């Protein structure tokens, strides 16, 4: 039978765990658990789907189930001594023994990995805080890593419901910027899930996804990606798929023409409007090219999506209208100001026209057509005739006669 390699030297990422000085607390235990996960996951195996090594030795079954492309983790038991079947050909007997050898190898490697991980825990924590785990008969600190971690968190890293509530509120109100990796959100929620699990109040995958949805919905540029997420069949809406979906969405944003502006400067209204409009246009084109299968979307959900589309388009139109109206009002105000200054300079358009239209109506022998008659003249010339009129000027002045009405009795 093949020998088992030294998993610590061959596979572990952390050859020595971070030392905990003094009594363990939640923060130090959480770091310890994180390093154990990295080490366990680095040892290859076909168990649990084969993608995450021996991670199933560290995390709970519920947590392991949230990972993508996994099968339930089952820690192998000793296959026992080989017992050949009573009958069969030599080829069948050889194949049966190969199966037994493979099962034994998987068991041995799993046992070696778990024992090495427990040994690291014992080395990183003072024995005073591990004494309850010591089996006096065998002299070993338990044989199940999950039991070791559960005892440590229950004894030295107790979590109150208030702590969980505070952590959840902090995540809901976190100032997430679209230029930051979306994994910032997912990591915070994973930390909350660990916190709740150690308080025996584990979050469900749906609760985790709802929390991420609330955070992402605050960013208009991700609204289309949220709609795409809603369109997915329920069976595909998993925590692992949500992480992949929004990672891809953020990568797509990096290649949009206006996305660079959002990453380099503050989010202006026009930049945001352009980006949202472009993403909506892309979605309309894709929808026209390939309609989703009818069986995946029921009528009620289709109506809801249409209503959301209409609301989003209305918001975008309102945004652009406000911007256009603001520019028009500014231009109109400028024109009015210029017009008012012109009126002030001429003393008022009405008065100017009135003065220009004021014409002489009487005739004076000395001054011609003017505002007074010959009899009322105060500055008569030599030979002034007081009885001179328009009809009988008696040789008087013809000044301003172009204003004389054609039919005047004065």
C-alpha positions in Angstrom: 0.0 0.0 0.0 1.3 3.5 -1.0 2.5 5.7 1.8 0.6 9.0 2.7 2.7 12.1 2.0 3.4 14.7 4.7 0.5 16.9 4.0 1.9 19.9 5.9 5.1 20.0 4.0 3.6 19.0 0.6 0.3 20.9 0.5 -0.4 23.3 3.4 -0.3 27.1 2.5 0.3 28.0 6.2 3.0 25.7 7.5 2.5 27.4 11.0 -0.7 29.0 12.0 -0.8 32.5 13.5 -0.1 32.1 17.2 -2.8 33.1 19.7 -1.3 34.8 22.8 -3.5 34.5 25.9 -7.2 33.7 25.9 -8.7 33.2 22.4 -11.4 35.7 21.3 -13.6 35.6 18.3 -11.3 37.7 16.1 -8.3 35.5 16.7 -10.3 32.3 16.4 -11.8 33.5 13.1 -8.3 34.1 11.7 -7.3 30.6 12.9 -10.3 29.1 11.1 -9.5 31.0 7.9 -6.0 29.6 7.9 -7.2 26.1 8.6 -9.7 26.4 5.6 -6.8 27.4 3.3 -4.7 24.4 4.4 -7.6 21.9 4.2 -8.6 23.1 0.8 -5.1 22.8 -0.6 -5.0 19.0 0.0 -6.5 17.3 -3.1 -9.2 14.7 -3.0 -12.2 13.4 -5.0 -14.5 13.9 -1.9 -17.3 16.5 -2.0 -17.0 17.0 -5.7 -13.2 17.3 -5.8 -13.0 21.1 -6.3 -12.3 22.2 -2.7 -9.9 19.7 -1.3 -10.6 18.7 2.3 -12.4 21.9 3.1 -15.3 19.8 4.3 -13.3 18.9 7.3 -13.4 22.5 8.5 -16.8 24.0 7.4 -20.2 22.9 8.3 -22.3 20.8 5.8 -24.6 23.9 5.3 -21.7 26.1 4.5 -20.1 23.6 2.2 -23.4 23.2 0.3 -23.3 26.9 -0.7 -20.2 26.3 -2.8 -20.5 25.9 -6.5 -20.4 22.4 -8.1 -20.1 20.4 -5.0 -21.7 17.2 -3.7 -22.4 16.6 0.0 -19.3 16.1 2.0 -19.0 12.7 3.7 -15.9 12.0 5.7 -14.8 8.5 4.8 -14.7 5.7 7.3 -12.1 2.9 7.4 -12.8 0.4 4.6 -11.7 -2.5 6.8 -9.5 -5.4 5.7 -9.8 -6.6 2.2 -12.1 -9.5 1.8 -12.2 -10.9 -1.7 -15.6 -12.0 -3.2 -16.4 -15.7 -3.1 -16.6 -16.0 -6.8 -15.3 -14.3 -9.8 -12.7 -14.2 -12.5 -9.1 -13.1 -11.8 -9.8 -9.9 -13.6 -12.9 -9.1 -11.5 -11.0 -10.0 -8.3 -8.1 -7.6 -9.3 -10.6 -4.8 -10.1 -12.3 -5.3 -6.8 -9.0 -5.1 -4.9 -8.1 -1.9 -6.8 -11.4 -0.3 -5.6 -10.5 -1.3 -2.0 -7.0 0.2 -2.4 -8.5 3.5 -3.7 -11.0 3.7 -0.9 -8.2 3.0 1.6 -6.0 5.7 0.1 -8.8 8.3 0.3 -9.4 7.4 3.9 -5.7 7.5 4.8 -5.2 10.9 3.2 -8.3 12.4 4.9 -7.1 11.1 8.3 -3.6 12.5 7.8 -5.0 15.9 6.8 -7.4 16.1 9.8 -4.7 15.1 12.3 -2.2 17.6 10.8 -4.8 20.4 11.1 -5.6 19.5 14.7 -1.9 19.4 15.5 -1.6 23.0 14.1 -4.4 24.1 16.4 -2.7 22.6 19.4 0.5 24.4 18.5 -1.1 27.8 18.1 -3.2 27.9 21.3 -2.1 27.6 24.9 -3.0 24.1 26.2 -4.9 25.8 29.1 -7.7 26.6 26.7 -7.7 23.2 25.1 -7.8 21.1 28.3 -11.4 20.2 27.9 -10.7 18.6 24.6 -8.0 16.3 25.9 -8.8 12.6 26.0 -6.8 11.2 28.9 -7.0 7.7 27.6 -5.5 8.4 24.2 -3.6 11.6 25.2 -5.0 13.3 22.1 -7.0 16.5 21.7 -10.1 15.0 20.0 -10.1 13.4 16.6 -12.7 15.6 14.8 -11.6 19.1 13.7 -15.2 20.4 13.6 -15.6 19.5 17.3 -12.4 21.3 18.2 -13.5 24.5 16.4 -17.1 24.3 17.8 -15.7 24.0 21.4 -13.3 27.0 20.9 -15.9 29.3 19.5 -18.6 28.2 22.0 -16.2 28.7 24.9 -14.0 31.6 24.0 -15.7 33.3 21.0 -19.3 33.6 22.1 -21.5 35.8 19.9 -24.5 37.7 21.1 -27.6 38.3 19.0 -26.9 42.0 19.3 -23.5 41.6 17.6 -25.1 39.8 14.7 -27.7 42.5 14.4 -25.1 45.2 14.5 -23.0 43.5 11.9 -26.0 43.0 9.6 -27.0 46.7 9.9 -23.4 47.8 9.1 -23.4 45.7 6.0 -26.8 47.0 4.9 -25.6 50.6 5.2 -22.1 50.0 3.9 -20.7 52.7 1.6 -20.0 50.4 -1.4 -18.6 52.2 -4.4 -19.0 50.6 -7.9 -15.3 51.1 -8.5 -14.6 48.6 -5.7 -14.6 44.9 -6.4 -18.0 43.3 -5.8 -16.2 40.7 -3.7 -16.0 43.4 -1.0 -19.7 42.9 -0.5 -19.6 39.1 -0.7 -16.7 38.9 1.8 -18.6 41.0 4.3 -21.6 38.8 4.0 -19.5 35.6 4.3 -18.1 37.0 7.6 -21.6 37.7 8.8 -22.6 34.1 7.9 -19.6 32.8 9.9 -20.6 35.0 12.8 -24.2 33.8 12.8 -23.1 30.2 12.5 -20.9 30.4 15.6 -23.9 31.9 17.4 -26.0 28.9 16.4 -28.2 31.3 14.3 -27.0 30.4 10.8 -28.0 32.5 7.8 -29.7 30.7 4.9 -28.4 31.2 1.4 -31.5 33.2 0.6 -30.9 35.6 3.4 -27.3 36.1 2.2 -28.5 36.8 -1.4 -31.2 39.2 -0.2 -28.6 41.2 1.7 -26.3 41.5 -1.3 -29.3 42.4 -3.5 -30.2 45.3 -1.2 -26.7 46.7 -1.4 -26.4 46.4 -5.2 -29.8 47.9 -5.8 -28.5 51.2 -4.6 -26.5 51.6 -7.7 -28.5 52.5 -10.9 -25.8 51.1 -13.1 -26.4 47.6 -11.7 -30.2 47.7 -12.1 -30.1 45.8 -15.4 -27.9 43.1 -13.8 -30.4 42.7 -11.0 -33.2 42.3 -13.5 -31.1 39.6 -15.3 -30.7 37.9 -11.9 -34.4 38.0 -11.3 -35.0 36.4 -14.7 -33.0 33.3 -13.8 -34.8 30.2 -12.8 -35.1 29.7 -9.0 -32.9 26.7 -9.1 -30.0 28.7 -10.6 -30.3 31.5 -8.1 -27.6 30.3 -5.6 -25.0 32.2 -3.6 -22.2 30.8 -5.7 -24.0 31.8 -9.0 -24.7 35.3 -7.6 -21.0 35.9 -6.9 -20.2 34.8 -10.5 -23.0 36.8 -12.0 -22.0 40.2 -10.4 -18.3 39.6 -11.0 -19.1 39.2 -14.7 -21.4 42.3 -14.6 -18.6 44.5 -13.1 -16.2 43.2 -15.7 -18.6 44.2 -18.5 -18.9 47.7 -17.0 -15.1 48.1 -17.3 -15.4 47.9 -21.1 -18.3 50.3 -21.6 -17.2 53.7 -23.1 -18.6 55.8 -20.2 -17.5 53.4 -17.5 -14.0 54.8 -17.5 -15.3 58.2 -16.6 -17.1 56.7 -13.6 -13.9 55.0 -12.4 -11.8 58.2 -12.8 -14.1 60.9 -11.5 -17.2 61.6 -9.5 -20.5 60.2 -10.7 -22.2 63.1 -12.4 -25.8 63.0 -13.4 -25.0 63.1 -17.1 -22.4 60.3 -16.9 -24.8 58.1 -14.9 -27.7 58.8 -17.3 -25.5 57.9 -20.3 -24.4 54.7 -18.8 -27.8 53.6 -17.7 -29.2 54.5 -21.1 -26.5 52.5 -22.9 -27.1 49.4 -20.7 -30.8 49.6 -21.3 -30.2 49.9 -25.1 -28.0 46.9 -25.0 -30.6 44.9 -23.2 -33.4 45.9 -25.6 -31.2 44.7 -28.5 -30.3 41.4 -26.9 -34.0 40.8 -26.0 -35.1 41.4 -29.6 -32.4 39.0 -30.9 -33.2 36.2 -28.4 -36.3 36.0 -26.4 -36.1 33.9 -23.3 -37.9 30.6 -23.2 -41.6 31.1 -22.2 -41.5 28.2 -19.8 -38.9 30.0 -17.6 -40.9 33.1 -17.0 -44.5 33.1 -15.9 -47.0 35.8 -17.0 -47.1 37.6 -13.6 -43.3 37.9 -13.5 -43.2 39.2 -17.1 -45.7 41.9 -16.2 -43.6 42.9 -13.2 -40.5 43.2 -15.3 -42.3 45.4 -17.8 -43.5 47.7 -15.0 -39.9 48.0 -13.7 -38.6 48.8 -17.2 -41.2 51.5 -17.7 -40.4 53.0 -14.3 -36.7 53.0 -15.0 -37.2 54.6 -18.4 -39.5 57.2 -16.9 -36.8 58.1 -14.4 -34.2 58.4 -17.1 -36.4 60.7 -19.2 -37.2 62.9 -16.2 -33.5 63.2 -15.5 -32.7 64.3 -19.0 -35.7 66.6 -19.1 -34.6 68.4 -16.0 -31.1 68.9 -17.4 -32.6 70.3 -20.7 -35.1 72.6 -18.9 -32.4 73.9 -16.7 -30.3 74.9 -19.7 -33.3 76.6 -21.5 -34.3 78.6 -18.4 -30.7 79.8 -18.0 -30.7 81.0 -21.7 -34.1 82.7 -21.3 -33.0 84.5 -18.2 -29.9 85.8 -20.0 -31.9 87.2 -22.9 -34.3 88.9 -20.5 -31.5 90.5 -18.6 -30.0 91.9 -21.8 -33.4 93.2 -22.9 -33.9 95.0 -19.6 -30.5 96.7 -19.9 -31.4 98.0 -23.4 -34.6 99.5 -22.1 -32.9 101.2 -19.2 -30.3 102.8 -21.6 -33.0 104.4 -23.8 -35.2 105.5 -20.9 -37.9 103.1 -21.8 -39.1 101.9 -25.3 -42.6 103.3 -24.8 -41.5 106.8 -23.9 -39.1 106.9 -26.8 -41.8 106.0 -29.3 -44.2 108.5 -27.8 -41.6 111.3 -28.2 -40.8 110.3 -31.7 -44.5 110.3 -32.7 -45.2 113.7 -31.2 -45.9 116.1 -34.1 -46.8 119.8 -34.4 -50.5 120.5 -34.8 -50.8 124.4 -35.1 -49.4 127.1 -37.4 -47.3 130.2 -36.3 -46.4 133.0 -38.8 -42.9 133.3 -37.3 -42.1 129.5 -36.7 -44.2 127.5 -39.1 -45.9 124.3 -38.0 -45.4 124.0 -34.2 -47.1 123.6 -30.9 -48.6 127.2 -30.7 -50.6 129.3 -33.0 -49.7 132.8 -34.4 -51.8 134.5 -31.8 -50.1 132.8 -28.9 -46.5 133.2 -30.1 -44.2 134.6 -27.4 -41.2 135.2 -29.7 -42.7 136.8 -32.9 -40.4 137.9 -35.7 -40.5 141.3 -37.3 -43.8 141.7 -39.3 -45.4 138.8 -37.4 -49.1 138.3 -38.4 -51.2 137.0 -35.5 -54.1 135.9 -37.8 -52.0 133.6 -40.0 -53.2 129.9 -40.2 -52.4 126.7 -42.2 -55.1 127.7 -44.7 -53.9 131.3 -45.0 -50.3 131.6 -43.9 -50.2 135.3 -45.2 -46.6 134.9 -46.3 -45.4 133.4 -43.0 -42.8 130.7 -42.3 -43.0 127.2 -44.0 -40.9 125.4 -41.5 -42.0 121.8 -40.6 -44.8 121.9 -43.1 -44.1 118.1 -43.9 -46.1 117.4 -40.6 -49.1 119.4 -41.7 -52.2 117.2 -41.9 -53.9 117.3 -45.3 -57.2 118.3 -43.8 -56.7 120.7 -40.8 -59.0 123.5 -39.8 -56.6 125.3 -37.5 
